[in-house]
């Protein structure tokens, strides 16, 4: 890898790994990021868009999968996802959750004082590659895949072995100088296991989807692990809890 570029995306970081003969997009970004990606590759790197060889989709949320299928259709790049059966947004509940996640993306953008943009994207994705735990990315054998499920059932992190840095996507977020679990966490046991897995790798640095490159002290790791939920923390549970409060307050 010649250089890892980090750009300001719609609500998350855009990470592009540059090689002399190809480019790697570490996550599928928002649909609203397509123009930013194109401008950077063509005008800043002076590269062709067809140099974009692979997009990894760490999970199916709008800010991690939103641009992937559109970029593949336009430029012929390949898409890789974790080898987990089925679609994340499946069934009627899945369609409702997909719409909710799109609306949440716009809400976060508003909090960041970003203009409203069209961020809708397909709720299903058929990749070119299915990635198993511990494999290396096709065509980019300096990046190793780690399953880090919990936020959803298919989250992955990407470990650049030569520089010993790991892109952990939404495994954690940093708020007011503290590291906390993401929202939602659908699978708390898997989430705790994922935290312990990444901690044990003892990497030189971690790259957050919603933040900068960081290094966690043992104390910060322990605080994050202590905050890991023991029950699912999801949209639907939040709605049910609020409804119960309304009903029982009457």
ABEGO torsion letter per residue (X at the ends): XABBBBBBBAABBBBBBBBAABBBBABAEBAAAAAAAAAAAAAAAGBBAAABABBBBABABAAAAAAAAAAAAAAGBBBBBBBBBEBABBEAAAAAAAAAAAAAAAAAAAAAGBBBBBABBBABBBBABBBBBGBBBBGBAABBBBBBBGABAABBBBBBAAAGBBBAEAABBBBGGBBBBBOBBABAAAAAAAAAAAAAAGBABBBBABEBBBBBBAAAAAAAAAABBABBBBAAAAAAAAAAAAAAAX
